Amino acid sequence: MRRLIPVLLVLLLAVGAAGCGGETSREDFEAQVRESRDTTDQALRNIALSEDWDQLLLRIRAASDQIGRAAEELDEVGAPDELEDEHRELVLSLRGLSEEVGNTATALEEEPAFQESPVSALEFAFWDRTQNALAALREQGVDAPPLGRHAPEQGGPGVGGEDDGAGES
């Protein structure tokens, strides 16, 4: 019985370690990529649907938070070994986009002149980097559609509207 106890402990530790680690399945990874992409796209779309200045600032801040959470959730899931580089790039680009979107809200709040002229478009360098990361995943066979282009309605206060394909978030 004394010899059996160390063997059982080793087996329990081995089973526990196997359950805690290991490679992420491609299916789980793809599902999280799609969820992170969809969360990001919806957050950016919501910015374009703003109806007034205060709502615009709130939606930009909310988008920053949502994109940041999407990056963290994707990072936590991990990736299959063969997609680790693409995974890392998408996580970094989403984190950068989150920070860039948040910094935009701060810049808009700090400069009162922005309130006097309509906001017709917001451009983010990390939007392009995120698009490139999604394209790299598509090249590897991952279902990772590009982010949409979302623009405010014409004739409004510079915010608000549906996706017309003409602008970029």
TORLUMRO-651251 format. One line per 5 residues: number of its first residue (from 1); for each residue x, z, y of N, C-alpha, C. Coordinates in nm, 2 decimals, padded with zeros to 4 digits. Atoms other than C-alpha are relative to their C-alpha. Last residue first. Example, Ala and Ser with C-alpha at 12.3 -4.5 7.8 and 13.67 -1.06 7.14 Angstrom:
<sites>
2) -00.09,00.00,-00.11,01.37,00.71,-00.11,-00.08,00.08,00.11 ~ 00.09,00.00,-00.12,01.23,00.78,-00.45,00.09,00.00,00.12
</sites>
This chain:
<sites>
169) 00.00,-00.14,-00.03,-01.40,-03.83,05.33,00.14,00.05,00.00 ~ -00.08,-00.08,00.09,-01.37,-04.20,05.37,-00.01,00.14,00.03 ~ -00.10,-00.09,-00.05,-01.60,-04.45,05.53,00.07,00.08,-00.11 ~ -00.08,00.05,-00.11,-01.80,-04.76,05.45,00.11,00.09,00.05 ~ -00.11,00.07,00.04,-01.94,-04.69,05.11,00.10,-00.05,00.11
164) 00.02,00.14,-00.02,-02.27,-04.60,05.25,00.11,-00.09,-00.04 ~ -00.12,00.08,00.04,-02.28,-04.25,05.11,-00.04,-00.14,00.02 ~ -00.02,00.03,00.14,-02.57,-04.07,05.29,00.13,-00.08,-00.02 ~ 00.02,00.13,00.05,-02.60,-03.92,05.63,00.03,-00.01,-00.15 ~ 00.13,00.02,00.06,-02.50,-03.63,05.86,-00.01,-00.14,-00.06
159) 00.00,-00.06,00.13,-02.23,-03.59,06.12,-00.14,-00.03,-00.06 ~ -00.13,00.01,00.05,-02.14,-03.78,06.43,00.02,00.06,-00.14 ~ -00.09,-00.08,-00.09,-02.45,-03.67,06.62,00.15,-00.01,-00.05 ~ 00.02,-00.14,00.00,-02.64,-03.95,06.44,00.10,00.07,00.09 ~ 00.10,-00.04,-00.10,-02.65,-04.32,06.52,-00.02,00.15,00.01
154) -00.02,00.06,-00.13,-02.48,-04.43,06.20,-00.11,00.05,00.10 ~ 00.09,00.11,-00.04,-02.52,-04.20,05.90,00.04,-00.05,00.14 ~ 00.12,-00.05,-00.06,-02.21,-04.00,05.80,-00.09,-00.12,00.04 ~ 00.00,00.02,-00.15,-01.96,-04.16,05.56,-00.13,00.06,00.05 ~ 00.12,-00.05,-00.06,-01.87,-04.08,05.20,00.01,00.00,00.15
149) -00.02,00.00,-00.14,-01.62,-04.27,04.99,-00.13,00.04,00.07 ~ 00.08,00.09,-00.09,-01.65,-04.17,04.63,00.05,00.00,00.14 ~ 00.09,-00.07,-00.09,-01.38,-04.01,04.42,-00.07,-00.11,00.08 ~ -00.05,-00.03,-00.13,-01.24,-04.23,04.14,-00.10,00.08,00.09 ~ 00.03,00.09,-00.10,-01.37,-04.20,03.79,00.06,00.04,00.14
144) -00.02,-00.07,-00.13,-01.18,-03.99,03.54,-00.03,-00.10,00.11 ~ 00.12,00.03,-00.08,-01.27,-04.08,03.18,00.01,00.08,00.13 ~ 00.09,-00.11,-00.03,-00.92,-04.05,03.03,-00.11,-00.04,00.10 ~ 00.12,00.00,00.07,-00.76,-04.35,02.87,-00.10,00.11,00.02 ~ -00.02,-00.07,00.13,-00.41,-04.30,02.98,-00.12,00.01,-00.08
139) -00.10,00.08,00.08,-00.45,-04.55,03.26,00.03,00.05,-00.13 ~ 00.08,00.12,00.05,-00.76,-04.36,03.37,00.09,-00.09,-00.08 ~ 00.07,-00.05,00.12,-00.54,-04.05,03.40,-00.08,-00.11,-00.06 ~ -00.10,-00.02,00.11,-00.30,-04.24,03.63,-00.07,00.05,-00.13 ~ -00.03,00.13,00.05,-00.60,-04.35,03.84,00.10,00.01,-00.12
134) 00.11,00.04,00.08,-00.72,-03.99,03.88,00.03,-00.14,-00.07 ~ -00.01,-00.09,00.12,-00.37,-03.89,04.00,-00.12,-00.04,-00.09 ~ -00.11,00.05,00.08,-00.37,-04.19,04.25,00.01,00.08,-00.13 ~ 00.05,00.13,00.06,-00.72,-04.09,04.38,00.11,-00.06,-00.09 ~ 00.09,-00.03,00.11,-00.59,-03.73,04.42,-00.05,-00.13,-00.06
129) -00.08,-00.05,00.11,-00.29,-03.86,04.62,-00.09,00.04,-00.12 ~ -00.07,00.12,00.06,-00.52,-04.07,04.84,00.08,00.05,-00.12 ~ 00.11,00.08,00.06,-00.75,-03.77,04.91,00.07,-00.12,-00.08 ~ 00.02,-00.04,00.14,-00.43,-03.57,04.96,-00.12,-00.06,-00.07 ~ -00.11,00.06,00.07,-00.36,-03.77,05.28,-00.01,00.04,-00.15
124) -00.09,-00.10,00.06,-00.70,-03.67,05.41,00.11,-00.07,-00.08 ~ -00.09,00.06,00.09,-00.91,-03.88,05.65,00.10,00.11,-00.05 ~ -00.11,-00.09,00.03,-01.22,-03.76,05.82,00.09,-00.06,-00.10 ~ -00.08,00.00,00.13,-01.45,-04.01,05.97,00.10,00.11,00.00 ~ 00.04,00.11,00.08,-01.71,-04.06,06.24,00.07,-00.01,-00.13
119) -00.10,00.01,00.11,-01.69,-03.72,06.41,-00.05,-00.12,-00.09 ~ 00.04,00.00,00.14,-01.89,-03.76,06.73,00.12,-00.02,-00.10 ~ 00.01,00.14,00.05,-01.74,-03.66,07.06,-00.03,00.00,-00.15 ~ 00.06,00.09,-00.09,-01.81,-03.34,07.25,00.00,-00.14,-00.04 ~ 00.15,-00.02,00.00,-01.75,-03.09,06.97,-00.07,-00.11,00.09
114) 00.06,00.06,00.12,-01.40,-03.23,06.91,-00.15,00.01,00.00 ~ 00.03,00.14,-00.03,-01.31,-03.14,07.27,-00.06,-00.07,-00.12 ~ 00.14,00.02,-00.04,-01.34,-02.77,07.17,-00.03,-00.15,00.03 ~ 00.00,00.10,-00.11,-01.01,-02.78,06.98,-00.15,-00.03,00.04 ~ -00.09,-00.04,-00.10,-00.96,-02.46,06.77,00.00,-00.10,00.12
109) 00.05,-00.13,-00.06,-01.27,-02.50,06.55,00.09,00.03,00.13 ~ 00.12,00.03,-00.08,-01.18,-02.86,06.47,-00.05,00.12,00.07 ~ -00.04,00.09,-00.11,-00.82,-02.77,06.38,-00.13,-00.03,00.08 ~ -00.07,-00.08,-00.10,-00.94,-02.48,06.16,00.03,-00.08,00.12 ~ 00.10,-00.09,-00.06,-01.19,-02.70,05.98,00.06,00.08,00.11
104) 00.08,00.09,-00.09,-00.91,-02.96,05.92,-00.11,00.08,00.07 ~ -00.08,00.01,-00.12,-00.68,-02.69,05.78,-00.08,-00.09,00.10 ~ 00.02,-00.13,-00.07,-00.95,-02.61,05.52,00.08,-00.01,00.13 ~ 00.13,-00.01,-00.05,-00.96,-02.98,05.42,-00.02,00.13,00.08 ~ 00.01,00.10,-00.11,-00.58,-03.00,05.40,-00.15,00.00,00.06
99) -00.07,-00.06,-00.12,-00.56,-02.68,05.19,-00.02,-00.09,00.12 ~ 00.07,-00.12,-00.04,-00.82,-02.81,04.94,00.06,00.06,00.13 ~ 00.12,00.04,-00.06,-00.66,-03.15,04.93,-00.08,00.12,00.05 ~ -00.03,00.06,-00.13,-00.33,-03.00,04.85,-00.12,-00.04,00.08 ~ -00.04,-00.11,-00.08,-00.47,-02.79,04.57,00.03,-00.04,00.14
94) 00.12,-00.07,-00.04,-00.65,-03.10,04.44,00.03,00.12,00.08 ~ 00.07,00.08,-00.11,-00.32,-03.30,04.46,-00.13,00.07,00.04 ~ -00.07,-00.01,-00.13,-00.13,-03.02,04.28,-00.07,-00.08,00.11 ~ 00.02,-00.13,-00.05,-00.39,-03.00,04.00,00.07,00.02,00.13 ~ 00.14,-00.01,-00.05,-00.40,-03.38,03.96,-00.02,00.14,00.06
89) 00.02,00.07,-00.13,-00.02,-03.40,03.95,-00.14,00.01,00.05 ~ -00.07,-00.07,-00.11,00.01,-03.12,03.69,-00.02,-00.07,00.13 ~ 00.07,-00.12,-00.03,-00.25,-03.29,03.47,00.06,00.08,00.11 ~ 00.12,00.05,-00.07,-00.08,-03.63,03.49,-00.09,00.12,00.04 ~ -00.05,00.05,-00.14,00.25,-03.47,03.39,-00.12,-00.04,00.08
84) -00.04,-00.11,-00.08,00.08,-03.27,03.10,00.05,-00.04,00.14 ~ 00.06,00.02,-00.14,-00.10,-03.57,02.96,00.04,00.11,00.09 ~ -00.03,00.14,-00.04,00.10,-03.62,02.63,-00.06,-00.02,00.14 ~ -00.14,00.02,-00.03,00.11,-03.24,02.57,00.03,-00.14,00.07 ~ -00.08,00.03,00.12,-00.26,-03.20,02.58,00.14,-00.04,00.05
79) 00.01,00.14,00.05,-00.37,-03.04,02.90,00.07,-00.02,-00.13 ~ -00.12,00.06,00.05,-00.43,-02.70,03.06,-00.03,-00.14,-00.04 ~ 00.03,00.07,00.13,-00.77,-02.53,03.09,00.13,-00.06,-00.06 ~ 00.02,-00.10,00.11,-00.64,-02.28,03.35,-00.03,-00.07,-00.13 ~ -00.13,-00.05,00.04,-00.50,-02.56,03.58,-00.02,00.10,-00.12
74) -00.07,00.10,00.07,-00.84,-02.74,03.58,00.14,00.05,-00.05 ~ 00.07,00.01,00.13,-01.02,-02.42,03.67,00.07,-00.11,-00.08 ~ -00.03,-00.11,00.08,-00.77,-02.36,03.95,-00.06,-00.01,-00.14 ~ -00.14,00.01,00.04,-00.80,-02.71,04.09,00.04,00.12,-00.09 ~ -00.01,00.11,00.10,-01.18,-02.69,04.08,00.14,-00.02,-00.04
69) 00.05,-00.06,00.13,-01.17,-02.35,04.26,00.01,-00.11,-00.11 ~ -00.10,-00.09,00.05,-00.96,-02.51,04.54,-00.03,00.06,-00.13 ~ -00.11,00.08,00.05,-01.20,-02.80,04.57,00.11,00.09,-00.05 ~ 00.04,00.06,00.13,-01.49,-02.56,04.60,00.11,-00.08,-00.06 ~ 00.01,-00.10,00.10,-01.31,-02.35,04.87,-00.04,-00.06,-00.14
64) -00.14,-00.04,00.02,-01.21,-02.65,05.08,00.00,00.11,-00.12 ~ -00.06,00.10,00.08,-01.56,-02.79,05.04,00.14,00.04,-00.03 ~ 00.05,-00.01,00.14,-01.71,-02.47,05.16,00.07,-00.10,-00.09 ~ -00.05,-00.12,00.06,-01.49,-02.47,05.47,-00.04,00.02,-00.14 ~ -00.14,00.03,00.02,-01.58,-02.83,05.55,00.07,00.12,-00.07
59) -00.01,00.09,00.12,-01.95,-02.75,05.49,00.15,-00.04,-00.03 ~ 00.03,-00.08,00.12,-01.94,-02.46,05.73,00.02,-00.08,-00.13 ~ -00.11,-00.09,00.02,-01.76,-02.67,06.00,-00.03,00.09,-00.13 ~ -00.12,00.08,00.04,-02.01,-02.95,05.96,00.11,00.09,-00.03 ~ 00.02,00.04,00.15,-02.31,-02.71,05.96,00.13,-00.08,-00.05
54) -00.02,-00.12,00.07,-02.19,-02.57,06.30,-00.01,-00.02,-00.15 ~ -00.14,-00.04,00.00,-02.15,-02.92,06.44,00.03,00.13,-00.08 ~ -00.04,-00.04,-00.13,-02.49,-03.05,06.33,00.14,00.06,-00.01 ~ 00.09,00.05,-00.10,-02.66,-03.24,06.05,00.04,00.05,00.14 ~ 00.02,-00.10,-00.10,-02.40,-03.22,05.78,-00.08,-00.06,00.12
49) 00.14,-00.03,-00.01,-02.45,-03.47,05.50,-00.03,00.10,00.11 ~ 00.06,00.11,-00.07,-02.10,-03.61,05.53,-00.15,00.02,00.02 ~ -00.05,00.00,-00.13,-01.95,-03.27,05.44,-00.07,-00.11,00.08 ~ 00.08,-00.10,-00.08,-02.18,-03.25,05.14,00.05,00.00,00.14 ~ 00.13,00.06,-00.04,-02.02,-03.57,05.00,-00.08,00.09,00.09
44) -00.03,00.10,-00.11,-01.68,-03.41,05.01,-00.13,-00.07,00.05 ~ -00.04,-00.08,-00.12,-01.80,-03.11,04.81,00.03,-00.09,00.12 ~ 00.12,-00.06,-00.06,-01.98,-03.34,04.57,00.03,00.08,00.12 ~ 00.08,00.10,-00.06,-01.67,-03.54,04.51,-00.12,00.05,00.06 ~ -00.07,00.04,-00.12,-01.46,-03.23,04.45,-00.08,-00.11,00.07
39) 00.01,-00.11,-00.10,-01.71,-03.08,04.21,00.06,-00.04,00.13 ~ 00.14,00.00,-00.05,-01.74,-03.42,04.02,-00.02,00.11,00.11 ~ 00.02,00.12,-00.08,-01.36,-03.45,03.99,-00.14,00.00,00.06 ~ -00.08,-00.02,-00.12,-01.32,-03.09,03.87,-00.02,-00.12,00.09 ~ 00.06,-00.11,-00.08,-01.60,-03.14,03.62,00.07,00.02,00.13
34) 00.12,00.06,-00.05,-01.46,-03.48,03.50,-00.07,00.11,00.09 ~ -00.04,00.10,-00.10,-01.11,-03.33,03.46,-00.13,-00.06,00.06 ~ -00.04,-00.08,-00.12,-01.26,-03.03,03.28,00.04,-00.09,00.11 ~ 00.12,-00.07,-00.06,-01.45,-03.25,03.03,00.04,00.07,00.13 ~ 00.08,00.11,-00.07,-01.14,-03.47,02.98,-00.12,00.06,00.06
29) -00.07,00.04,-00.12,-00.93,-03.16,02.90,-00.08,-00.10,00.08 ~ 00.01,-00.11,-00.10,-01.18,-03.02,02.66,00.07,-00.03,00.13 ~ 00.14,00.00,-00.04,-01.20,-03.36,02.48,-00.02,00.11,00.10 ~ 00.02,00.11,-00.09,-00.82,-03.40,02.47,-00.15,00.01,00.06 ~ 00.05,00.12,00.06,-00.79,-03.06,02.31,-00.02,-00.11,00.10
24) 00.14,00.03,-00.04,-00.58,-02.80,02.48,-00.04,-00.13,-00.06 ~ 00.03,00.12,-00.09,-00.27,-02.72,02.29,-00.14,-00.01,00.03 ~ 00.02,00.13,00.06,-00.21,-02.38,02.14,-00.03,-00.10,00.11 ~ -00.08,00.11,-00.05,-00.25,-02.03,02.27,-00.03,-00.13,-00.06 ~ -00.03,-00.01,-00.15,-00.46,-01.73,02.24,00.07,-00.12,00.06
19) 00.12,00.01,-00.08,-00.62,-01.80,01.90,00.02,00.01,00.15 ~ 00.05,00.14,00.02,-00.29,-01.88,01.73,-00.13,-00.01,00.08 ~ -00.08,00.09,-00.08,-00.14,-01.56,01.87,-00.05,-00.14,-00.01 ~ 00.03,-00.02,-00.14,-00.42,-01.35,01.73,00.08,-00.09,00.09 ~ 00.14,00.05,-00.03,-00.39,-01.51,01.39,-00.03,00.02,00.15
14) -00.01,00.15,00.00,-00.01,-01.45,01.39,-00.14,-00.06,00.03 ~ -00.07,00.05,-00.12,-00.05,-01.09,01.51,00.00,-00.15,00.00 ~ 00.09,-00.02,-00.12,-00.31,-01.02,01.24,00.06,-00.05,00.13 ~ 00.11,00.09,00.01,-00.09,-01.17,00.97,-00.10,00.01,00.12 ~ -00.06,00.13,-00.03,00.21,-00.97,01.08,-00.11,-00.11,00.00
9) -00.03,00.00,-00.14,00.00,-00.65,01.08,00.06,-00.14,00.05 ~ 00.13,00.02,-00.06,-00.13,-00.73,00.73,00.02,-00.01,00.16 ~ 00.04,00.14,00.03,00.22,-00.78,00.60,-00.13,-00.03,00.07 ~ -00.07,00.09,-00.08,00.33,-00.46,00.76,-00.04,-00.14,-00.01 ~ 00.03,-00.02,-00.14,00.04,-00.27,00.60,00.08,-00.09,00.09
4) 00.11,00.08,-00.04,00.08,-00.42,00.26,-00.03,00.01,00.15 ~ -00.05,00.14,-00.03,00.42,-00.28,00.20,-00.11,-00.09,00.05 ~ -00.09,-00.01,-00.12,00.29,00.08,00.24,00.05,-00.14,00.03 ~ 00.08,00.00,-00.12,00.00,00.00,00.00,00.09,00.00,00.13
</sites>
